[in-house]
Amino acid sequence: MKKLILVVVAVTLSFGVPAFHGEVVFKNSDGSTFKGHIKGDEYLNWVEDKQKNIIKYNAKSKDYEFAKVLKENEVVKLVPSHIKADGVIKSPFKVEKSKLKKMWKKNKKESFR
């Protein structure tokens, strides 16, 4: 029985894979496009354009928007900013890689609870 549980846990954990590393063309609701890379995994993910802007998809507006860090009730998360990303302008929001790493670690830890 212990071996069966160990096999089930190992198989379940083996499905976590990193995002595709190649360049992808992203399309906004107005038809404008930009190129970027998908970053992250199932615990935290985002799009990064050529200027290293951090971008999140907003399902309500159907646009890719510059990401910002939002702290709500002691929970820190990466959210769309309502400022559309186009691959040309620089993001007005500074999202540090160290903050992304902390969010990723926390999300990963919480997923195992």
C-alpha positions in Angstrom: 0.0 0.0 0.0 2.8 2.4 0.8 4.4 1.7 -2.5 1.2 2.5 -4.3 0.8 5.8 -2.5 4.4 6.7 -3.3 3.9 5.9 -7.0 0.7 8.0 -7.1 2.4 11.0 -5.5 5.5 10.7 -7.7 3.4 10.6 -10.9 1.3 13.5 -9.8 4.3 15.7 -9.1 6.0 14.7 -12.3 3.4 16.6 -14.4 4.7 20.0 -13.3 6.8 21.4 -16.2 8.3 24.8 -17.0 6.7 27.0 -19.6 7.7 27.0 -23.3 10.9 29.0 -23.7 10.5 30.1 -27.4 9.3 33.4 -28.6 5.5 33.7 -29.0 3.3 36.4 -30.7 0.6 37.7 -28.3 -2.5 39.4 -29.6 -4.6 42.1 -27.8 -8.4 42.6 -28.3 -7.8 45.5 -30.7 -5.7 43.3 -33.0 -2.3 44.7 -32.0 0.4 42.2 -31.4 3.8 41.9 -29.6 6.4 39.2 -29.2 7.4 37.8 -25.8 8.3 34.8 -23.8 6.1 32.8 -21.4 7.7 32.5 -18.0 7.0 30.6 -14.9 5.1 27.4 -14.2 1.9 26.2 -12.6 2.6 28.1 -9.4 3.2 31.5 -10.9 3.3 32.6 -14.6 3.6 35.7 -16.7 4.7 37.0 -20.1 8.0 38.9 -20.5 8.5 41.1 -23.6 11.9 42.0 -25.3 12.2 45.0 -22.9 11.9 42.6 -19.9 8.5 44.1 -18.9 6.4 41.7 -16.8 3.0 41.2 -18.4 -0.2 39.5 -17.3 -3.3 38.6 -19.3 -6.5 40.3 -18.2 -9.5 38.0 -19.0 -12.0 40.8 -18.5 -10.5 43.2 -21.0 -9.0 40.4 -23.2 -5.7 42.3 -23.3 -2.2 41.7 -22.2 -1.4 44.3 -19.6 1.7 45.4 -17.6 1.8 43.5 -14.4 2.0 45.1 -11.0 2.4 43.7 -7.5 -0.7 43.9 -5.3 -0.7 43.3 -1.6 -4.1 42.5 -0.2 -4.7 41.2 3.3 -1.0 40.2 3.7 -1.2 38.3 0.4 1.1 39.5 -2.4 0.2 38.6 -6.0 0.9 39.6 -9.5 -2.1 41.2 -11.3 -2.8 43.1 -14.5 -2.6 46.9 -14.2 -5.2 47.9 -16.8 -2.4 49.5 -18.9 -2.2 47.6 -22.2 1.2 46.2 -23.2 2.2 46.6 -26.8 5.9 45.6 -26.9 7.1 49.1 -27.5 6.5 51.2 -24.4 8.3 50.6 -21.0 6.2 49.5 -18.1 5.5 52.1 -15.5 5.6 49.4 -12.8 8.8 47.9 -11.5 8.4 44.2 -10.7 11.6 42.9 -9.2 12.7 39.3 -9.9 13.2 38.8 -6.2 9.5 39.5 -5.5 8.5 37.1 -8.3 10.7 34.4 -6.7 9.1 35.0 -3.2 5.6 34.8 -4.7 6.5 31.6 -6.6 7.9 30.0 -3.4 4.8 30.9 -1.4 2.4 29.7 -4.1 4.3 26.4 -4.4 4.3 25.9 -0.6 0.5 26.7 -0.4 -0.3 24.2 -3.1 1.1 21.4 -1.0 -1.2 22.2 1.9 
